[in-house]
């Protein structure tokens, strides 16, 4: 299962306790659910990571880390999933978010996707409302779908394991 691969790649709680840089955050970083792979923390981590990925603000990883600490979600998964929107994908994703938002909020400006990012930045003052609304809608839909898919997959995998044990 993917769980075994993730366990090998992610740090162990004992290794995290020894990191000097993380000691400044105190005991909040040492919560077991932040580092263990279980159904609740992983599904929360996916939901938080997907939500933060679609928010068009700088500091998505910091927001994901804060929300993971707050809701006891898997911290590495929440931070890694914010990279859904990376330098290759953020333009089409945020353009789609703008289109969704402009369905609800009408504007006079139509942004064009060009190689020149200054044109998009110069229009940001005119398109921020539909962009932000569309991003919030995408973030909510993405987080709900990712949460449900992880829960369903986890349940399917557990049932599969149980049926193998019975045989």
DRENZALUM-24860 format. One record per residue (C-alpha): x, y, z. Coordinates in steps of 0.05 Angstrom, whole numbers, padded with zeros to 5 digits, always signed. Layout:
N
XYZ
...
//
This chain:
167
+00000+00000+00000
+00019+00072-00008
+00019+00076+00068
+00083+00035+00072
+00118+00079+00021
+00097+00141+00058
+00121+00112+00124
+00190+00101+00095
+00194+00171+00065
+00166+00212+00123
+00206+00226+00186
+00193+00187+00249
+00168+00223+00311
+00233+00208+00348
+00273+00241+00292
+00228+00301+00294
+00237+00309+00369
+00312+00315+00359
+00308+00370+00306
+00333+00435+00336
+00294+00480+00289
+00228+00448+00308
+00240+00456+00382
+00223+00530+00377
+00151+00510+00363
+00147+00472+00428
+00102+00412+00441
+00051+00431+00387
+00096+00400+00333
+00103+00336+00373
+00030+00315+00369
+00028+00243+00345
-00026+00255+00292
+00019+00305+00257
+00068+00251+00239
+00032+00184+00242
-00004+00152+00183
-00075+00138+00203
-00143+00148+00170
-00162+00211+00206
-00096+00249+00202
-00082+00231+00130
-00152+00249+00106
-00148+00315+00143
-00079+00328+00114
-00105+00316+00044
-00164+00362+00056
-00121+00418+00085
-00068+00411+00031
-00119+00413-00025
-00154+00472+00007
-00091+00513+00015
-00066+00495-00055
-00124+00532-00088
-00119+00595-00046
-00084+00649-00089
-00042+00678-00033
+00032+00673-00017
+00049+00628+00042
+00005+00569+00024
+00053+00520+00059
+00053+00563+00122
-00023+00565+00122
-00025+00489+00111
+00023+00478+00169
-00018+00523+00215
-00083+00488+00196
-00050+00419+00204
-00028+00439+00274
-00097+00465+00290
-00136+00406+00264
-00086+00351+00282
-00076+00332+00209
-00015+00298+00179
+00034+00356+00171
+00079+00330+00115
+00020+00310+00072
-00014+00377+00082
+00049+00415+00063
+00066+00371+00003
-00004+00377-00026
+00001+00452-00030
+00046+00440-00089
-00014+00421-00131
-00007+00493-00153
+00065+00497-00175
+00098+00542-00226
+00072+00497-00282
+00000+00492-00260
-00018+00556-00224
-00036+00595-00287
-00088+00546-00314
-00115+00532-00245
-00124+00605-00226
-00152+00621-00295
-00204+00567-00284
-00217+00595-00215
-00227+00664-00246
-00276+00634-00296
-00315+00601-00240
-00315+00666-00200
-00335+00708-00260
-00396+00663-00267
-00420+00692-00201
-00387+00762-00204
-00385+00800-00269
-00326+00844-00287
-00308+00886-00347
-00237+00858-00354
-00221+00792-00387
-00151+00768-00370
-00111+00735-00425
-00060+00681-00414
+00005+00705-00444
+00078+00694-00432
+00081+00762-00400
+00059+00755-00328
+00058+00830-00320
-00006+00834-00360
-00039+00787-00310
-00010+00825-00251
-00033+00892-00279
-00104+00866-00285
-00104+00835-00215
-00137+00896-00185
-00196+00887-00232
-00202+00811-00227
-00187+00797-00154
-00260+00789-00132
-00279+00734-00182
-00210+00702-00175
-00215+00698-00100
-00287+00673-00101
-00270+00621-00154
-00209+00600-00114
-00250+00591-00051
-00301+00550-00089
-00246+00506-00119
-00212+00500-00051
-00276+00477-00017
-00293+00428-00072
-00221+00402-00075
-00216+00393+00000
-00283+00358+00006
-00269+00311-00052
-00199+00294-00029
-00223+00281+00042
-00278+00235+00018
-00234+00199-00033
-00181+00184+00020
-00234+00158+00069
-00265+00114+00015
-00198+00088-00008
-00176+00073+00063
-00241+00036+00076
-00234-00003+00012
-00162-00022+00029
-00180-00045+00099
-00237-00088+00073
-00190-00118+00022
-00139-00134+00076
-00193-00165+00121
-00218-00209+00064
-00147-00233+00051
-00138-00251+00124
-00203-00290+00125
-00180-00332+00067
//
